[in-house]
Amino acid sequence: MKFLKTFLFVSFVCSIFCGPQLSAQTFEDAGQYLEHINNANKTLTEKYLVYLSAVSHSKSTSKMEKTRQSLLNSIEETRYDIMGTPPYKGDRKLRDTTLLYLKILQNVFNEDYGKIVNMEEIAEQSYDLMEAYLLAQEKANEKLNQAGLKQREIQKEFAQKYNITLIESSSPIETKMKIATEVMSHYNDVYLIFFKSYKQEAYLTEAVNAQKVNSIEQNLSSLEKFNEEGFEKLKNMSGYNSDASLIIACRNMLNFYADEVKKGSMLTDFYLKEESFNKIKKQFDSKPQSKRTQQDVDQYNKAVNEMNEASAKFNALNVEINKQRDAGLKAWNKAVSAYMDTYMPTHK
């Protein structure tokens, strides 16, 4: 079972002015100087949106890692561009704080996201690992947001100091990144609810395959508990852009797991009957044929018939559960793909 990779996105500081890129490295006009600094950020922001498109529309880990490395190269190129820009009339604050901002971006995408890439490889092994994986993304996101807000304040200070009138408006790129953040935030919220029950059901399946009655009962109890928690969380959630498709798909999977819990007693009953049958068979086989009474034969034949009947019901139940699970997971993945295709911005 492959799930769409999960990501939590951040909005970079987009340029306040969106004019043409300037090539001169000496500026007499403060507005031109600020525009040059911001256009460097604008170019980087465009590359970042390419990264957003890649990670949200691709299941290829190698492709996503290649795009991350490309983004790191762009950050480095932007740093060199800003480093080559002299202070404005001896005022180094805007340039130096921009370089610090870019250094933070570089560290986050190199170190924090490097660790996140490694965490992704094991995230689906357990709910705790998946939660830690998403939390690491959230913390990286917070670092980027804090750096971006600080950079924006410095830009405003520079503009005020040199009497520049700023016209703040959301560029198309900034709007796309804001949408991407909201789209993934909703997906991650629903996905964690889904994943908790999904993973618990996997533990239940392992217990069933191992024929461990106590473990089956414990995992059924945990699945029931997680399901109830999931249903409660879904009650308080609203869909992105009034689209509740993910919520509905998640609820349908929880309904399947709830039905599986109700049928769980049939699983344990089968293994208890199998255990009882094996005891009767062992006793029957241990007696020489000449010493077997009619009562022994009747008891054994009755046990065989009951075991055959129980096996037929058990196999039919497994076929039904597997069929429903496959259909539910296909519907979930289809809903996720449709959601991403509909709402996640693309950029090339």
C-alpha positions as CSV (number, residue, x, y, z in Angstrom):
1,M,0.0,0.0,0.0
2,K,1.5,3.3,-1.1
3,F,0.3,6.6,0.3
4,L,0.9,10.0,-1.0
5,K,3.9,11.5,0.7
6,T,3.0,14.1,3.3
7,F,4.5,17.6,3.5
8,L,3.8,20.7,5.5
9,F,4.7,23.9,3.5
10,V,5.8,27.4,4.3
11,S,5.3,30.7,2.6
12,F,8.5,32.5,1.7
13,V,8.8,36.3,1.9
14,C,7.7,37.4,-1.6
15,S,8.9,40.6,-3.1
16,I,7.0,43.7,-2.3
17,F,7.9,45.2,-5.7
18,C,7.7,43.0,-8.7
19,G,9.7,44.9,-11.3
20,P,12.4,43.6,-13.7
21,Q,15.6,42.1,-12.4
22,L,18.3,44.8,-12.2
23,S,21.9,44.0,-13.2
24,A,23.7,47.1,-11.8
25,Q,25.4,46.6,-8.5
26,T,25.5,50.2,-7.4
27,F,22.3,52.1,-6.7
28,E,21.6,55.8,-6.0
29,D,17.9,55.2,-5.5
30,A,16.7,53.3,-2.4
31,G,13.7,52.0,-4.2
32,Q,15.9,50.4,-6.9
33,Y,18.1,48.9,-4.2
34,L,15.1,47.4,-2.4
35,E,13.7,46.2,-5.6
36,H,16.9,44.4,-6.5
37,I,17.0,42.6,-3.1
38,N,13.4,41.6,-3.4
39,N,13.7,40.4,-7.0
40,A,16.4,38.0,-5.9
41,N,13.9,36.6,-3.3
42,K,11.2,36.5,-6.0
43,T,13.4,34.3,-8.2
44,L,14.0,32.0,-5.3
45,T,10.3,31.9,-4.5
46,E,9.5,30.7,-8.0
47,K,12.0,27.9,-7.6
48,Y,10.4,27.0,-4.3
49,L,7.0,26.7,-5.9
50,V,8.5,24.3,-8.4
51,Y,9.5,22.3,-5.3
52,L,6.0,22.4,-4.0
53,S,4.6,21.1,-7.2
54,A,7.1,18.2,-7.3
55,V,6.6,17.0,-3.8
56,S,2.8,17.3,-3.9
57,H,2.2,15.7,-7.3
58,S,4.9,13.0,-7.3
59,K,5.3,9.8,-5.4
60,S,8.9,9.5,-6.6
61,T,11.2,10.0,-3.6
62,S,14.3,10.4,-5.9
63,K,12.5,13.1,-7.9
64,M,11.6,15.0,-4.8
65,E,15.1,14.7,-3.4
66,K,16.5,16.0,-6.7
67,T,14.1,18.9,-6.6
68,R,15.2,19.7,-3.0
69,Q,18.8,19.7,-4.1
70,S,17.9,22.1,-6.9
71,L,16.2,24.4,-4.4
72,L,19.3,24.4,-2.2
73,N,21.4,25.3,-5.3
74,S,19.0,28.2,-6.0
75,I,19.3,29.4,-2.4
76,E,23.1,29.4,-2.7
77,E,23.0,31.3,-6.0
78,T,20.7,33.9,-4.4
79,R,23.1,34.3,-1.5
80,Y,26.0,35.0,-3.9
81,D,23.8,37.5,-5.7
82,I,23.0,39.4,-2.5
83,M,26.6,39.1,-1.3
84,G,27.7,40.9,-4.5
85,T,25.4,43.8,-3.8
86,P,27.1,46.6,-1.9
87,P,25.5,48.2,1.2
88,Y,23.2,51.1,0.3
89,K,25.2,54.3,1.0
90,G,27.0,52.4,3.8
91,D,23.8,51.0,5.3
92,R,24.4,47.2,5.5
93,K,21.3,46.2,7.5
94,L,19.0,45.2,4.7
95,R,21.7,43.3,2.8
96,D,23.2,41.6,5.8
97,T,19.8,40.5,7.3
98,T,18.8,39.2,3.8
99,L,22.0,37.1,3.8
100,L,21.1,35.9,7.3
101,Y,17.6,35.0,6.1
102,L,19.0,33.1,3.2
103,K,21.4,31.3,5.4
104,I,18.5,30.1,7.6
105,L,16.7,28.9,4.6
106,Q,19.8,27.0,3.5
107,N,20.2,25.4,6.9
108,V,16.6,24.4,7.2
109,F,16.4,22.8,3.7
110,N,19.8,21.2,4.0
111,E,19.7,20.0,7.6
112,D,16.1,19.9,8.8
113,Y,14.6,18.7,5.6
114,G,17.6,16.4,5.1
115,K,16.6,14.7,8.4
116,I,12.9,14.8,7.3
117,V,13.8,12.9,4.1
118,N,15.5,10.2,6.2
119,M,12.5,10.1,8.6
120,E,10.2,9.6,5.6
121,E,11.8,6.2,4.9
122,I,10.5,4.9,8.3
123,A,7.5,7.1,9.0
124,E,5.0,4.5,7.9
125,Q,6.3,1.9,10.4
126,S,4.2,3.3,13.2
127,Y,1.8,6.1,14.1
128,D,4.4,7.6,16.5
129,L,7.0,7.8,13.8
130,M,4.5,9.3,11.4
131,E,3.4,11.9,13.9
132,A,7.1,12.7,14.6
133,Y,7.7,13.0,10.9
134,L,4.9,15.5,10.5
135,L,6.0,17.4,13.7
136,A,9.5,17.7,12.3
137,Q,8.0,19.3,9.2
138,E,5.9,21.6,11.3
139,K,9.0,22.8,13.3
140,A,11.0,23.4,10.1
141,N,8.0,25.3,8.8
142,E,8.0,27.5,12.0
143,K,11.7,28.3,11.5
144,L,11.1,29.4,8.0
145,N,8.0,31.5,8.9
146,Q,9.9,33.2,11.7
147,A,12.8,34.0,9.4
148,G,10.4,35.3,6.8
149,L,8.6,37.6,9.2
150,K,11.9,39.0,10.5
151,Q,13.0,39.7,6.9
152,R,9.7,41.4,6.1
153,E,10.1,43.7,9.1
154,I,13.6,44.7,8.0
155,Q,12.3,45.5,4.5
156,K,9.7,47.8,6.0
157,E,12.2,49.5,8.2
158,F,14.4,50.2,5.2
159,A,11.5,51.5,3.3
160,Q,10.5,53.8,6.1
161,K,14.0,55.0,6.6
162,Y,14.4,56.1,3.0
163,N,10.8,57.3,2.4
164,I,9.8,54.5,0.1
165,T,6.0,53.9,-0.2
166,L,5.4,50.2,-0.2
167,I,2.5,48.7,-2.1
168,E,1.9,45.3,-0.4
169,S,-0.1,42.9,-2.4
170,S,-0.1,39.2,-2.9
171,S,1.7,38.1,-6.0
172,P,0.3,35.0,-7.9
173,I,3.2,33.0,-6.6
174,E,2.6,34.0,-3.0
175,T,-1.1,33.2,-3.4
176,K,-0.2,29.8,-4.8
177,M,2.1,29.0,-1.8
178,K,-0.6,30.1,0.6
179,I,-3.0,27.8,-1.0
180,A,-0.4,25.0,-1.0
181,T,0.1,25.4,2.8
182,E,-3.7,25.3,3.5
183,V,-4.2,22.3,1.2
184,M,-1.5,20.2,2.8
185,S,-2.5,21.3,6.3
186,H,-6.0,19.9,5.8
187,Y,-4.6,16.7,4.2
188,N,-2.2,16.1,7.0
189,D,-4.9,16.6,9.7
190,V,-7.2,14.0,8.0
191,Y,-4.3,11.7,7.1
192,L,-3.2,11.3,10.7
193,I,-6.7,10.2,11.7
194,F,-6.8,7.7,8.9
195,F,-3.2,6.4,9.5
196,K,-3.8,5.7,13.2
197,S,-6.5,3.2,12.5
198,Y,-4.9,1.9,9.3
199,K,-1.7,1.1,11.2
200,Q,-3.6,-0.5,14.1
201,E,-5.5,-2.7,11.7
202,A,-2.1,-3.8,10.3
203,Y,-1.1,-4.9,13.8
204,L,-4.4,-6.8,14.1
205,T,-3.7,-8.6,10.8
206,E,-0.3,-9.6,12.1
207,A,-1.9,-11.1,15.2
208,V,-4.5,-12.9,13.1
209,N,-1.8,-14.4,10.9
210,A,0.1,-15.5,14.0
211,Q,-3.1,-17.0,15.4
212,K,-2.5,-15.4,18.8
213,V,-6.0,-15.0,20.4
214,N,-4.9,-12.7,23.2
215,S,-3.1,-10.4,20.8
216,I,-6.1,-10.4,18.5
217,E,-8.4,-9.3,21.3
218,Q,-6.0,-6.6,22.4
219,N,-5.6,-5.2,18.9
220,L,-9.3,-5.3,18.3
221,S,-9.8,-3.2,21.5
222,S,-7.1,-0.7,20.4
223,L,-8.6,-0.4,16.9
224,E,-12.0,0.2,18.4
225,K,-10.6,2.9,20.7
226,F,-8.7,4.7,17.9
227,N,-11.7,4.5,15.6
228,E,-13.9,6.2,18.2
229,E,-11.3,8.9,18.6
230,G,-11.1,9.4,14.9
231,F,-14.9,9.7,14.5
232,E,-14.9,12.4,17.2
233,K,-12.1,14.4,15.5
234,L,-13.9,14.1,12.1
235,K,-17.1,15.6,13.6
236,N,-15.3,18.8,14.3
237,M,-13.5,19.1,11.0
238,S,-14.6,21.0,7.9
239,G,-13.4,20.4,4.4
240,Y,-11.0,22.6,2.5
241,N,-12.8,25.1,0.4
242,S,-16.1,23.4,1.5
243,D,-14.8,20.1,0.0
244,A,-15.3,17.3,2.5
245,S,-14.1,14.5,0.2
246,L,-11.1,13.6,2.3
247,I,-13.2,13.6,5.5
248,I,-15.8,11.4,3.8
249,A,-13.2,9.0,2.5
250,C,-11.6,8.8,5.9
251,R,-14.9,8.2,7.6
252,N,-15.7,5.4,5.2
253,M,-12.4,3.7,6.2
254,L,-13.2,4.1,9.9
255,N,-16.6,2.6,9.2
256,F,-14.9,-0.4,7.6
257,Y,-12.6,-0.8,10.6
258,A,-15.6,-0.5,13.0
259,D,-17.3,-3.3,11.1
260,E,-14.2,-5.4,11.3
261,V,-14.1,-4.9,15.1
262,K,-17.7,-6.2,15.3
263,K,-16.7,-9.3,13.3
264,G,-13.6,-9.8,15.4
265,S,-15.2,-12.3,17.7
266,M,-15.6,-14.7,14.7
267,L,-11.9,-14.6,14.3
268,T,-11.1,-15.5,17.9
269,D,-13.9,-18.1,18.0
270,F,-12.3,-19.9,15.0
271,Y,-8.9,-20.2,16.7
272,L,-10.5,-21.3,19.9
273,K,-12.4,-24.0,18.0
274,E,-9.3,-25.0,16.2
275,E,-7.4,-25.3,19.5
276,S,-10.2,-27.5,20.8
277,F,-10.3,-29.6,17.7
278,N,-6.5,-30.2,17.8
279,K,-6.9,-31.5,21.3
280,I,-9.6,-33.9,20.3
281,K,-7.7,-35.0,17.2
282,K,-4.5,-35.6,19.3
283,Q,-6.4,-37.8,21.8
284,F,-8.1,-39.7,18.9
285,D,-4.9,-40.3,17.1
286,S,-3.1,-41.4,20.2
287,K,-5.5,-44.4,20.6
288,P,-4.9,-47.5,18.6
289,Q,-7.7,-48.2,16.2
290,S,-8.6,-51.4,18.0
291,K,-9.2,-49.5,21.2
292,R,-11.4,-46.7,19.8
293,T,-15.0,-46.8,20.9
294,Q,-18.0,-45.7,18.9
295,Q,-18.2,-42.7,21.2
296,D,-14.6,-41.7,20.3
297,V,-15.4,-42.0,16.6
298,D,-18.6,-40.0,16.9
299,Q,-16.9,-37.3,19.0
300,Y,-14.1,-37.0,16.4
301,N,-16.4,-36.9,13.4
302,K,-18.5,-34.2,15.1
303,A,-15.4,-32.2,15.8
304,V,-14.3,-32.6,12.1
305,N,-17.7,-31.3,10.9
306,E,-17.7,-28.4,13.2
307,M,-14.1,-27.5,12.2
308,N,-14.9,-27.7,8.5
309,E,-17.9,-25.4,9.1
310,A,-15.9,-23.0,11.1
311,S,-13.1,-23.0,8.5
312,A,-15.6,-22.2,5.7
313,K,-17.0,-19.3,7.7
314,F,-13.5,-18.0,8.6
315,N,-12.3,-18.2,5.0
316,A,-15.5,-16.4,3.8
317,L,-15.0,-13.7,6.4
318,N,-11.4,-13.2,5.4
319,V,-12.4,-12.9,1.7
320,E,-15.1,-10.4,2.6
321,I,-12.8,-8.3,4.8
322,N,-10.0,-8.2,2.3
323,K,-12.4,-7.2,-0.5
324,Q,-13.8,-4.4,1.6
325,R,-10.4,-3.2,2.7
326,D,-9.1,-3.1,-0.9
327,A,-12.1,-1.2,-2.1
328,G,-11.9,1.3,0.9
329,L,-8.2,1.9,0.4
330,K,-8.6,2.4,-3.4
331,A,-11.4,4.9,-2.6
332,W,-9.2,6.7,-0.1
333,N,-6.3,7.0,-2.5
334,K,-8.6,8.1,-5.3
335,A,-10.0,10.8,-3.1
336,V,-6.5,12.0,-2.1
337,S,-5.4,12.1,-5.7
338,A,-8.5,14.0,-6.8
339,Y,-8.1,16.4,-3.9
340,M,-4.4,17.2,-4.8
341,D,-5.1,17.4,-8.5
342,T,-8.0,19.9,-7.8
343,Y,-6.5,22.2,-5.2
344,M,-2.7,21.9,-5.1
345,P,-1.1,24.6,-7.3
346,T,1.3,23.6,-9.9
347,H,4.4,25.4,-11.2
348,K,7.0,24.6,-13.8
